[in-house]
Amino acid sequence: MNPTTLGALWIAGGTSLIALGDNFITGLSREMGLWQFHVLRSAMTVPVAVVVAVLVGQAARLRPRAPGHVILRNLYAAAGLMLYFAALPAVGIAQAAAGFFTAPIWAVLLSALVFGERVGPRRILGMAIGFTGVCLVLGVGVEPLRAMAVVPVAGGVCYALNVIWTRRYCVDETALCLAIWQFLALFAVGLVGVGLAPALAASLRSVPGTEFATLGWQPVSWSGAGAVFLIGIGGIVATGCQAQGYRLGPASVMGLFDFSFLFWAPFFAWLVWGEVVSPRMVLGMALIMVAGSLAIWSEARAETTRDG
């Protein structure tokens, strides 16, 4: 098996673990809120990851070289992930994933608007295809637009800022360092969210589907705590799988396999919850995958031209 194929399998395996874990958020939302979930997950998994890093002699890699850039990068990532998770129980993982995976498209647009990067015909075509895909997933013109259905798209915007910041200012940081500090950012944001939960509940009372995002601290069963721990460990293992995949092949090729999440998410939703995705949503997700692939490919070509 050639390295590129092996790398693709590593990344697809990592995304499948993340999709499987994310599918259980709907069940956990009956027992705890968004903020509490992230506080518990980070508190359980970060010590495990640090111990493993020390045991394998990688402790020095946990220290960021540019702390300010890493902190800001992970605040962008935390905002994007919080918005994605907030919408999961309300709209289902397929729709939430489709909205969140608009991030590569937003990264192209924001790079042009904020940093003045040139946007060529391929990128413009990709954004048009992606916009069409988002409209199909959201059911624009077909059904009433739900507020929570737009939230994962906003998460994609925040995560795009994380992607841009990582590419520009965090290229010298290790994957392990970024992963650990991302969990720490989620822990910190989660603590703030727990404190603000009563105010959020009062202000968002009239918005359907916000219960998960506005729930304060709740008693947790042993089974719930165990599920959170397994989801966290699965996330760390998945990060390792994806890092290994990116080491085995060109980033422009390997990045395309991150979109396998858009297959795994509805597959596990069907397997675990019996959810079936409509043909309209399947088409919309396919268009988002095409648009994201064009964005990644165009970025890779642009980097090759700059390096040349």
C-alpha beads as a LAMMPS data file, in Angstrom:
LAMMPS data file: protein, C-alpha beads

308 atoms
307 bonds

1 atom types
1 bond types

-500.0 500.0 xlo xhi
-500.0 500.0 ylo yhi
-500.0 500.0 zlo zhi

Masses

1 110.0

Atoms # bond

1 1 1 0.000 0.000 0.000
2 1 1 1.470 3.374 -1.008
3 1 1 1.930 6.138 1.618
4 1 1 -0.810 8.396 0.207
5 1 1 -3.431 5.633 0.390
6 1 1 -2.304 4.733 3.889
7 1 1 -2.491 8.380 4.929
8 1 1 -6.016 8.638 3.541
9 1 1 -7.039 5.608 5.605
10 1 1 -5.535 7.142 8.755
11 1 1 -7.484 10.382 8.217
12 1 1 -10.730 8.603 7.326
13 1 1 -10.327 6.485 10.456
14 1 1 -9.790 9.597 12.562
15 1 1 -12.866 11.345 11.173
16 1 1 -14.953 8.211 11.746
17 1 1 -14.007 8.247 15.447
18 1 1 -14.975 11.914 15.750
19 1 1 -18.279 11.340 13.924
20 1 1 -19.110 8.373 16.124
21 1 1 -18.456 10.361 19.302
22 1 1 -20.372 13.397 18.080
23 1 1 -23.414 11.224 17.404
24 1 1 -23.742 10.566 21.131
25 1 1 -23.976 14.283 21.965
26 1 1 -27.722 14.147 21.313
27 1 1 -28.106 11.489 24.000
28 1 1 -25.866 13.354 26.442
29 1 1 -27.859 16.566 25.888
30 1 1 -30.644 15.013 27.963
31 1 1 -28.290 14.895 30.965
32 1 1 -25.956 17.892 30.650
33 1 1 -25.490 21.142 28.770
34 1 1 -23.010 22.241 26.132
35 1 1 -20.693 24.068 28.517
36 1 1 -20.632 21.333 31.133
37 1 1 -19.844 18.731 28.471
38 1 1 -16.745 20.605 27.319
39 1 1 -15.551 21.307 30.865
40 1 1 -15.859 17.627 31.803
41 1 1 -14.363 16.334 28.567
42 1 1 -11.319 18.606 28.781
43 1 1 -10.829 17.957 32.520
44 1 1 -10.847 14.200 31.882
45 1 1 -8.773 13.998 28.726
46 1 1 -6.071 16.673 29.040
47 1 1 -4.354 14.955 32.023
48 1 1 -4.385 11.649 30.109
49 1 1 -2.852 13.289 27.043
50 1 1 -0.174 15.043 29.126
51 1 1 0.773 11.812 30.913
52 1 1 1.040 9.968 27.597
53 1 1 3.179 12.790 26.158
54 1 1 5.537 12.584 29.163
55 1 1 5.778 8.778 28.950
56 1 1 6.702 8.861 25.246
57 1 1 9.189 11.688 25.708
58 1 1 7.100 14.362 23.960
59 1 1 6.494 16.674 26.937
60 1 1 8.597 19.467 25.422
61 1 1 6.275 19.548 22.407
62 1 1 3.380 20.681 24.592
63 1 1 4.924 24.125 25.088
64 1 1 3.876 26.611 22.373
65 1 1 6.596 28.602 20.638
66 1 1 4.282 31.584 20.149
67 1 1 1.818 31.475 23.085
68 1 1 -0.160 34.532 22.011
69 1 1 -0.819 33.196 18.532
70 1 1 -1.686 29.730 19.876
71 1 1 -4.148 31.153 22.427
72 1 1 -5.910 33.285 19.803
73 1 1 -5.950 30.389 17.322
74 1 1 -7.595 28.134 19.868
75 1 1 -10.159 30.749 20.871
76 1 1 -11.246 30.849 17.218
77 1 1 -11.366 27.048 17.193
78 1 1 -13.281 26.913 20.488
79 1 1 -15.866 29.412 19.231
80 1 1 -16.386 27.391 16.054
81 1 1 -16.702 24.090 17.883
82 1 1 -19.049 25.504 20.525
83 1 1 -21.387 26.763 17.800
84 1 1 -21.256 23.399 16.024
85 1 1 -21.973 21.423 19.202
86 1 1 -24.691 23.873 20.287
87 1 1 -26.670 23.065 17.144
88 1 1 -26.152 19.273 17.170
89 1 1 -29.174 18.213 19.278
90 1 1 -31.435 20.761 17.586
91 1 1 -30.742 20.096 13.892
92 1 1 -29.042 16.685 13.835
93 1 1 -25.440 15.838 13.074
94 1 1 -25.795 15.700 9.285
95 1 1 -27.032 19.275 8.994
96 1 1 -24.664 20.536 11.696
97 1 1 -21.678 18.885 9.998
98 1 1 -22.631 20.281 6.596
99 1 1 -22.816 23.804 8.007
100 1 1 -19.541 23.459 9.905
101 1 1 -17.666 22.052 6.906
102 1 1 -18.211 25.281 5.013
103 1 1 -15.048 26.401 6.862
104 1 1 -12.695 25.961 3.834
105 1 1 -15.018 28.118 1.732
106 1 1 -15.098 30.856 4.378
107 1 1 -11.313 30.600 4.723
108 1 1 -10.957 31.539 1.048
109 1 1 -13.352 34.480 1.359
110 1 1 -11.843 35.794 4.603
111 1 1 -8.295 35.430 3.262
112 1 1 -9.286 37.671 0.371
113 1 1 -11.184 40.227 2.452
114 1 1 -8.843 40.442 5.442
115 1 1 -5.421 39.614 4.005
116 1 1 -5.892 40.692 0.401
117 1 1 -5.159 37.278 -1.085
118 1 1 -6.038 36.855 -4.744
119 1 1 -9.232 34.896 -5.447
120 1 1 -9.052 33.166 -8.818
121 1 1 -11.806 31.633 -10.955
122 1 1 -11.568 28.217 -9.251
123 1 1 -12.081 29.740 -5.815
124 1 1 -15.007 31.851 -7.020
125 1 1 -16.566 28.747 -8.584
126 1 1 -15.982 26.844 -5.334
127 1 1 -17.698 29.548 -3.269
128 1 1 -20.688 29.575 -5.633
129 1 1 -20.984 25.786 -5.430
130 1 1 -20.631 25.897 -1.663
131 1 1 -23.280 28.599 -1.296
132 1 1 -25.672 26.478 -3.361
133 1 1 -24.903 23.475 -1.156
134 1 1 -25.566 25.433 2.025
135 1 1 -28.905 26.664 0.660
136 1 1 -29.903 23.069 -0.130
137 1 1 -28.898 21.808 3.311
138 1 1 -30.746 24.650 5.050
139 1 1 -33.785 24.167 2.821
140 1 1 -33.858 27.795 1.700
141 1 1 -37.089 28.368 -0.223
142 1 1 -38.363 24.889 0.666
143 1 1 -39.031 25.081 4.404
144 1 1 -38.931 27.784 7.096
145 1 1 -35.364 28.659 8.059
146 1 1 -34.620 27.690 11.655
147 1 1 -32.282 29.885 13.667
148 1 1 -30.303 26.923 14.996
149 1 1 -29.724 25.642 11.450
150 1 1 -27.626 28.737 10.726
151 1 1 -25.511 28.347 13.883
152 1 1 -23.166 25.619 12.472
153 1 1 -22.487 27.840 9.448
154 1 1 -21.397 30.569 11.874
155 1 1 -19.240 27.906 13.502
156 1 1 -17.668 27.290 10.107
157 1 1 -16.784 30.996 9.869
158 1 1 -15.056 30.917 13.264
159 1 1 -13.227 27.724 12.402
160 1 1 -12.098 29.295 9.123
161 1 1 -10.426 32.045 11.166
162 1 1 -8.697 29.289 13.142
163 1 1 -7.485 27.703 9.867
164 1 1 -6.162 31.034 8.543
165 1 1 -4.438 31.863 11.843
166 1 1 -2.872 28.403 12.045
167 1 1 -1.569 28.639 8.489
168 1 1 -0.107 32.107 8.994
169 1 1 1.159 32.125 12.573
170 1 1 1.238 28.596 14.029
171 1 1 3.034 26.538 11.374
172 1 1 5.942 25.845 13.739
173 1 1 3.723 24.427 16.480
174 1 1 3.298 20.666 16.838
175 1 1 -0.061 18.963 16.315
176 1 1 0.098 17.701 19.908
177 1 1 0.645 21.224 21.261
178 1 1 -2.278 22.653 19.280
179 1 1 -4.573 19.788 20.306
180 1 1 -3.806 20.114 24.034
181 1 1 -4.205 23.883 24.016
182 1 1 -7.434 23.589 22.061
183 1 1 -8.851 21.363 24.803
184 1 1 -7.682 23.904 27.388
185 1 1 -9.421 26.697 25.465
186 1 1 -12.623 24.648 25.371
187 1 1 -12.286 24.095 29.133
188 1 1 -11.917 27.828 29.794
189 1 1 -14.765 28.806 27.466
190 1 1 -16.894 26.060 29.010
191 1 1 -16.380 27.459 32.515
192 1 1 -17.407 30.919 31.328
193 1 1 -20.449 29.419 29.589
194 1 1 -21.546 27.594 32.737
195 1 1 -21.516 30.905 34.593
196 1 1 -23.443 32.671 31.836
197 1 1 -25.977 29.854 31.316
198 1 1 -28.812 31.481 33.354
199 1 1 -28.476 34.746 31.411
200 1 1 -28.342 32.847 28.112
201 1 1 -31.450 30.857 29.059
202 1 1 -33.348 34.063 29.798
203 1 1 -32.302 35.836 26.587
204 1 1 -32.781 32.838 24.251
205 1 1 -35.974 31.479 25.800
206 1 1 -37.989 32.230 22.657
207 1 1 -35.536 30.524 20.251
208 1 1 -36.416 26.845 19.678
209 1 1 -33.585 24.333 20.055
210 1 1 -31.354 26.348 22.389
211 1 1 -31.891 24.169 25.469
212 1 1 -28.526 22.393 25.182
213 1 1 -26.648 25.688 24.854
214 1 1 -28.415 27.343 27.805
215 1 1 -28.419 24.546 30.380
216 1 1 -26.388 25.139 33.526
217 1 1 -24.462 22.636 35.632
218 1 1 -26.367 19.398 36.249
219 1 1 -25.767 16.215 38.289
220 1 1 -24.067 13.635 36.069
221 1 1 -24.540 9.876 36.189
222 1 1 -21.608 7.466 36.053
223 1 1 -22.709 6.346 32.599
224 1 1 -22.825 9.957 31.405
225 1 1 -19.361 10.690 32.798
226 1 1 -18.039 7.505 31.195
227 1 1 -19.496 8.505 27.820
228 1 1 -17.873 11.944 28.050
229 1 1 -14.528 10.337 28.887
230 1 1 -14.740 7.905 25.955
231 1 1 -15.688 10.712 23.559
232 1 1 -12.688 12.713 24.788
233 1 1 -10.242 9.818 24.443
234 1 1 -11.698 9.077 21.012
235 1 1 -11.024 12.683 20.039
236 1 1 -7.382 12.470 21.127
237 1 1 -6.887 9.187 19.243
238 1 1 -8.585 10.709 16.188
239 1 1 -6.241 13.713 16.318
240 1 1 -3.291 11.335 16.361
241 1 1 -4.697 9.420 13.388
242 1 1 -5.162 12.593 11.392
243 1 1 -1.674 13.860 12.267
244 1 1 -0.220 10.538 11.113
245 1 1 -2.221 10.770 7.888
246 1 1 -0.924 14.249 7.110
247 1 1 2.632 13.017 7.604
248 1 1 2.211 10.356 4.916
249 1 1 0.946 12.439 2.004
250 1 1 0.677 15.958 0.560
251 1 1 -1.554 18.224 2.641
252 1 1 -3.478 19.231 -0.501
253 1 1 -4.491 15.587 -0.970
254 1 1 -4.846 14.557 2.657
255 1 1 -7.046 17.553 3.459
256 1 1 -9.678 16.242 1.072
257 1 1 -10.192 13.169 3.240
258 1 1 -11.277 15.299 6.181
259 1 1 -14.542 15.566 4.254
260 1 1 -15.128 11.869 4.867
261 1 1 -16.732 13.205 8.068
262 1 1 -19.712 14.177 5.912
263 1 1 -20.129 10.483 5.105
264 1 1 -19.469 9.109 8.592
265 1 1 -21.727 11.605 10.411
266 1 1 -25.014 10.606 8.712
267 1 1 -23.919 6.957 8.540
268 1 1 -23.542 6.718 12.330
269 1 1 -26.694 8.825 12.797
270 1 1 -28.559 6.170 10.824
271 1 1 -26.798 3.320 12.646
272 1 1 -27.242 4.712 16.177
273 1 1 -30.450 6.759 15.974
274 1 1 -32.135 5.546 12.790
275 1 1 -31.951 9.023 11.224
276 1 1 -32.264 9.170 7.423
277 1 1 -30.877 12.072 5.401
278 1 1 -33.117 13.489 2.667
279 1 1 -31.922 13.464 -0.979
280 1 1 -31.872 17.284 -0.915
281 1 1 -29.463 17.284 2.028
282 1 1 -27.279 14.604 0.417
283 1 1 -26.952 16.769 -2.693
284 1 1 -26.193 19.848 -0.589
285 1 1 -23.507 18.006 1.398
286 1 1 -21.979 16.715 -1.845
287 1 1 -21.781 20.269 -3.216
288 1 1 -20.151 21.483 0.018
289 1 1 -17.589 18.683 -0.310
290 1 1 -16.851 19.723 -3.908
291 1 1 -16.545 23.378 -2.904
292 1 1 -14.273 22.569 0.031
293 1 1 -12.103 20.358 -2.165
294 1 1 -11.737 23.166 -4.706
295 1 1 -10.764 25.558 -1.921
296 1 1 -8.103 23.189 -0.545
297 1 1 -6.750 22.389 -4.014
298 1 1 -6.580 26.070 -4.993
299 1 1 -4.787 26.906 -1.744
300 1 1 -2.249 24.154 -2.391
301 1 1 -1.608 25.474 -5.923
302 1 1 -1.193 29.001 -4.586
303 1 1 1.343 27.843 -1.965
304 1 1 3.270 25.886 -4.618
305 1 1 3.407 29.012 -6.818
306 1 1 4.627 31.171 -3.905
307 1 1 7.278 28.607 -2.942
308 1 1 8.404 28.333 -6.550

Bonds

1 1 1 2
2 1 2 3
3 1 3 4
4 1 4 5
5 1 5 6
6 1 6 7
7 1 7 8
8 1 8 9
9 1 9 10
10 1 10 11
11 1 11 12
12 1 12 13
13 1 13 14
14 1 14 15
15 1 15 16
16 1 16 17
17 1 17 18
18 1 18 19
19 1 19 20
20 1 20 21
21 1 21 22
22 1 22 23
23 1 23 24
24 1 24 25
25 1 25 26
26 1 26 27
27 1 27 28
28 1 28 29
29 1 29 30
30 1 30 31
31 1 31 32
32 1 32 33
33 1 33 34
34 1 34 35
35 1 35 36
36 1 36 37
37 1 37 38
38 1 38 39
39 1 39 40
40 1 40 41
41 1 41 42
42 1 42 43
43 1 43 44
44 1 44 45
45 1 45 46
46 1 46 47
47 1 47 48
48 1 48 49
49 1 49 50
50 1 50 51
51 1 51 52
52 1 52 53
53 1 53 54
54 1 54 55
55 1 55 56
56 1 56 57
57 1 57 58
58 1 58 59
59 1 59 60
60 1 60 61
61 1 61 62
62 1 62 63
63 1 63 64
64 1 64 65
65 1 65 66
66 1 66 67
67 1 67 68
68 1 68 69
69 1 69 70
70 1 70 71
71 1 71 72
72 1 72 73
73 1 73 74
74 1 74 75
75 1 75 76
76 1 76 77
77 1 77 78
78 1 78 79
79 1 79 80
80 1 80 81
81 1 81 82
82 1 82 83
83 1 83 84
84 1 84 85
85 1 85 86
86 1 86 87
87 1 87 88
88 1 88 89
89 1 89 90
90 1 90 91
91 1 91 92
92 1 92 93
93 1 93 94
94 1 94 95
95 1 95 96
96 1 96 97
97 1 97 98
98 1 98 99
99 1 99 100
100 1 100 101
101 1 101 102
102 1 102 103
103 1 103 104
104 1 104 105
105 1 105 106
106 1 106 107
107 1 107 108
108 1 108 109
109 1 109 110
110 1 110 111
111 1 111 112
112 1 112 113
113 1 113 114
114 1 114 115
115 1 115 116
116 1 116 117
117 1 117 118
118 1 118 119
119 1 119 120
120 1 120 121
121 1 121 122
122 1 122 123
123 1 123 124
124 1 124 125
125 1 125 126
126 1 126 127
127 1 127 128
128 1 128 129
129 1 129 130
130 1 130 131
131 1 131 132
132 1 132 133
133 1 133 134
134 1 134 135
135 1 135 136
136 1 136 137
137 1 137 138
138 1 138 139
139 1 139 140
140 1 140 141
141 1 141 142
142 1 142 143
143 1 143 144
144 1 144 145
145 1 145 146
146 1 146 147
147 1 147 148
148 1 148 149
149 1 149 150
150 1 150 151
151 1 151 152
152 1 152 153
153 1 153 154
154 1 154 155
155 1 155 156
156 1 156 157
157 1 157 158
158 1 158 159
159 1 159 160
160 1 160 161
161 1 161 162
162 1 162 163
163 1 163 164
164 1 164 165
165 1 165 166
166 1 166 167
167 1 167 168
168 1 168 169
169 1 169 170
170 1 170 171
171 1 171 172
172 1 172 173
173 1 173 174
174 1 174 175
175 1 175 176
176 1 176 177
177 1 177 178
178 1 178 179
179 1 179 180
180 1 180 181
181 1 181 182
182 1 182 183
183 1 183 184
184 1 184 185
185 1 185 186
186 1 186 187
187 1 187 188
188 1 188 189
189 1 189 190
190 1 190 191
191 1 191 192
192 1 192 193
193 1 193 194
194 1 194 195
195 1 195 196
196 1 196 197
197 1 197 198
198 1 198 199
199 1 199 200
200 1 200 201
201 1 201 202
202 1 202 203
203 1 203 204
204 1 204 205
205 1 205 206
206 1 206 207
207 1 207 208
208 1 208 209
209 1 209 210
210 1 210 211
211 1 211 212
212 1 212 213
213 1 213 214
214 1 214 215
215 1 215 216
216 1 216 217
217 1 217 218
218 1 218 219
219 1 219 220
220 1 220 221
221 1 221 222
222 1 222 223
223 1 223 224
224 1 224 225
225 1 225 226
226 1 226 227
227 1 227 228
228 1 228 229
229 1 229 230
230 1 230 231
231 1 231 232
232 1 232 233
233 1 233 234
234 1 234 235
235 1 235 236
236 1 236 237
237 1 237 238
238 1 238 239
239 1 239 240
240 1 240 241
241 1 241 242
242 1 242 243
243 1 243 244
244 1 244 245
245 1 245 246
246 1 246 247
247 1 247 248
248 1 248 249
249 1 249 250
250 1 250 251
251 1 251 252
252 1 252 253
253 1 253 254
254 1 254 255
255 1 255 256
256 1 256 257
257 1 257 258
258 1 258 259
259 1 259 260
260 1 260 261
261 1 261 262
262 1 262 263
263 1 263 264
264 1 264 265
265 1 265 266
266 1 266 267
267 1 267 268
268 1 268 269
269 1 269 270
270 1 270 271
271 1 271 272
272 1 272 273
273 1 273 274
274 1 274 275
275 1 275 276
276 1 276 277
277 1 277 278
278 1 278 279
279 1 279 280
280 1 280 281
281 1 281 282
282 1 282 283
283 1 283 284
284 1 284 285
285 1 285 286
286 1 286 287
287 1 287 288
288 1 288 289
289 1 289 290
290 1 290 291
291 1 291 292
292 1 292 293
293 1 293 294
294 1 294 295
295 1 295 296
296 1 296 297
297 1 297 298
298 1 298 299
299 1 299 300
300 1 300 301
301 1 301 302
302 1 302 303
303 1 303 304
304 1 304 305
305 1 305 306
306 1 306 307
307 1 307 308
